[in-house]
Amino acid sequence: RAAWVASYCVDAHPAWLAAHLPRLLDRVEQTGCHPAVMRNTFRMLQTAPISGELEGRVLSMALSALGGAVPVAVKASSMTVIKRLAAGHPEILAEVELLIAEQAPGASPAFHARARREFGKRKSRFLLE
């Protein structure tokens, strides 16, 4: 429940996350991290400022979440984080397209909707119908 409250605090005051982000990322990377913590962390990272030194770590975590066995809400938020951090890096976006294409056949409507919203404007090699 605390992660949910924290996400709303960061929505109102994005700069508050900066001091706590490294520890929060450590927690998310731990084995056995509750999905709600992951979901709300990625929710915060969709809009909060991320320092340059942590961008690579956050992008790696988001790619792992997108390809991993996590709830669809975590995957959806990770797509937004990936789009935000990978802007201008077509090689990363191509990798994301492959990850989405692998999961598209059995994915939920929420997964398809977020994929279309975040990556639908790009010429895509996958079909999300």
FENSULNOR-V915141 format. One record per pair of residues at least 12 apart in sequence whose C-alpha atoms are under 10 Angstrom apart, sorted by the first residue. I is the first residue (numbers start at 1). J is the second residue. Records with the same first field share a line. If there is no record, write none. Layout:
I = J + J
//
This chain:
1 = 36 + 37 + 40
2 = 36 + 37 + 40
3 = 24 + 36 + 37 + 38 + 39 + 40 + 41 + 43 + 44
4 = 36 + 37 + 39 + 40 + 41 + 43 + 44
5 = 40
6 = 37 + 40 + 41 + 44
7 = 37 + 39 + 40 + 41 + 42 + 43 + 44 + 45 + 48
8 = 40 + 43 + 44
9 = 44
10 = 43 + 44 + 45 + 47 + 48
11 = 43 + 44 + 45 + 46 + 47 + 48
12 = 48
13 = 48
14 = 44 + 45 + 47 + 48 + 49 + 50
15 = 48 + 49 + 50
16 = 48 + 49
17 = 44 + 45 + 48 + 49 + 50
18 = 48 + 49 + 50 + 51
21 = 41 + 45 + 50 + 51 + 54 + 58
22 = 54 + 57 + 58
24 = 37 + 38 + 41
25 = 38 + 41 + 42 + 54 + 57 + 58 + 61
27 = 41
28 = 41 + 42 + 61
29 = 61
35 = 70 + 71 + 73 + 74
36 = 71 + 73 + 74
37 = 74
38 = 61 + 62 + 65 + 70 + 71 + 73 + 74 + 75 + 77 + 78
39 = 65 + 70 + 71 + 72 + 73 + 74 + 75 + 76 + 77 + 78
40 = 73 + 74 + 77
41 = 74 + 77 + 78
42 = 58 + 61 + 62 + 65 + 73 + 74 + 75 + 76 + 77 + 78 + 79 + 80 + 81
43 = 73 + 74 + 76 + 77 + 78 + 80 + 81
44 = 77 + 81
45 = 58 + 62 + 77 + 78 + 80 + 81 + 82 + 84
46 = 77 + 78 + 79 + 80 + 81 + 82 + 83 + 84 + 85
47 = 80 + 81 + 84
48 = 81
50 = 85
55 = 85 + 86
56 = 85 + 86
58 = 78 + 81 + 82 + 85
59 = 78 + 79 + 81 + 82 + 83 + 84 + 85 + 86 + 92
60 = 82
61 = 78 + 81 + 82
62 = 74 + 75 + 76 + 77 + 78 + 79 + 80 + 81 + 82 + 85
63 = 75 + 78 + 79 + 81 + 82 + 92 + 95 + 96 + 99
64 = 78 + 99
65 = 77 + 78 + 79
66 = 78 + 79 + 82 + 96 + 99 + 100 + 103
67 = 96 + 98 + 99 + 100 + 102 + 103
68 = 99
72 = 107 + 108 + 109 + 110 + 111
73 = 110 + 111 + 114
74 = 111
75 = 100 + 110 + 111 + 114 + 115
76 = 110 + 111 + 112 + 113 + 114 + 115 + 118
77 = 111 + 114
78 = 114
79 = 96 + 100 + 111 + 114 + 115 + 117 + 118 + 119
80 = 114 + 115 + 117 + 118 + 119
81 = 118
82 = 96 + 118
83 = 96 + 118 + 119
84 = 118
93 = 119 + 122
94 = 124 + 125
96 = 115 + 119
97 = 115 + 119 + 122 + 124 + 125 + 126 + 127
98 = 124 + 125 + 126
99 = 126
100 = 112 + 115 + 119 + 126 + 127 + 128
101 = 115 + 124 + 125 + 126 + 127 + 128
102 = 126
104 = 126 + 127 + 128 + 129
105 = 127 + 128 + 129
107 = 128
109 = 128 + 129
111 = 128
112 = 127 + 128 + 129
113 = 128 + 129
115 = 128
116 = 128 + 129
//
